[in-house]
Amino acid sequence: MKIVIDDNCIACGVCVDICPDVFELGDDKALVIEGADTNADCVQEAIDSCPTQSISIEE
């Protein structure tokens, strides 16, 4: 499973607050931490909580 963060991301930090072992803030948008467990339970909550709906999953 691959997590994708599109260019609509505003780097608000909600995903980082919810799932800090998977997401981090870059210069202009959130990023997925390399090597992170993308199957972590908190990932779906972060997706659902994103105010710009910028996070998605590609199978």
Contacts in CASP RR format, 6 or more apart in sequence:
PFRMAT RR
TARGET T0000
AUTHOR 0000-0000-0000
METHOD contacts of the structure
MODEL  1
MKIVIDDNCIACGVCVDICPDVFELGDDKALVIEGADTNADCVQEAIDSC
PTQSISIEE
1 38 0 8 1.000
1 39 0 8 1.000
1 57 0 8 1.000
1 58 0 8 1.000
1 59 0 8 1.000
2 38 0 8 1.000
2 57 0 8 1.000
2 58 0 8 1.000
2 59 0 8 1.000
3 22 0 8 1.000
3 32 0 8 1.000
3 38 0 8 1.000
3 43 0 8 1.000
3 55 0 8 1.000
3 56 0 8 1.000
3 57 0 8 1.000
3 58 0 8 1.000
4 55 0 8 1.000
4 56 0 8 1.000
4 57 0 8 1.000
4 58 0 8 1.000
5 29 0 8 1.000
5 30 0 8 1.000
5 31 0 8 1.000
5 32 0 8 1.000
5 54 0 8 1.000
5 55 0 8 1.000
6 54 0 8 1.000
6 56 0 8 1.000
7 29 0 8 1.000
7 54 0 8 1.000
8 52 0 8 1.000
8 53 0 8 1.000
8 54 0 8 1.000
9 28 0 8 1.000
9 29 0 8 1.000
9 30 0 8 1.000
9 50 0 8 1.000
9 52 0 8 1.000
9 54 0 8 1.000
9 55 0 8 1.000
10 29 0 8 1.000
10 51 0 8 1.000
10 52 0 8 1.000
10 54 0 8 1.000
11 25 0 8 1.000
11 26 0 8 1.000
11 28 0 8 1.000
11 29 0 8 1.000
11 30 0 8 1.000
12 51 0 8 1.000
12 52 0 8 1.000
13 23 0 8 1.000
13 25 0 8 1.000
13 30 0 8 1.000
14 46 0 8 1.000
14 49 0 8 1.000
14 50 0 8 1.000
14 51 0 8 1.000
15 22 0 8 1.000
15 23 0 8 1.000
15 30 0 8 1.000
15 46 0 8 1.000
15 49 0 8 1.000
15 50 0 8 1.000
15 55 0 8 1.000
16 23 0 8 1.000
16 24 0 8 1.000
16 25 0 8 1.000
16 30 0 8 1.000
18 42 0 8 1.000
18 45 0 8 1.000
18 46 0 8 1.000
18 49 0 8 1.000
19 40 0 8 1.000
19 42 0 8 1.000
19 43 0 8 1.000
19 45 0 8 1.000
19 46 0 8 1.000
21 33 0 8 1.000
21 36 0 8 1.000
21 37 0 8 1.000
21 40 0 8 1.000
21 42 0 8 1.000
22 32 0 8 1.000
22 33 0 8 1.000
22 36 0 8 1.000
22 37 0 8 1.000
22 38 0 8 1.000
22 40 0 8 1.000
22 42 0 8 1.000
22 43 0 8 1.000
22 46 0 8 1.000
23 30 0 8 1.000
23 31 0 8 1.000
23 32 0 8 1.000
23 33 0 8 1.000
23 36 0 8 1.000
23 46 0 8 1.000
24 30 0 8 1.000
24 31 0 8 1.000
24 33 0 8 1.000
25 31 0 8 1.000
29 54 0 8 1.000
30 54 0 8 1.000
30 55 0 8 1.000
32 38 0 8 1.000
43 57 0 8 1.000
46 55 0 8 1.000
47 55 0 8 1.000
47 56 0 8 1.000
47 57 0 8 1.000
END
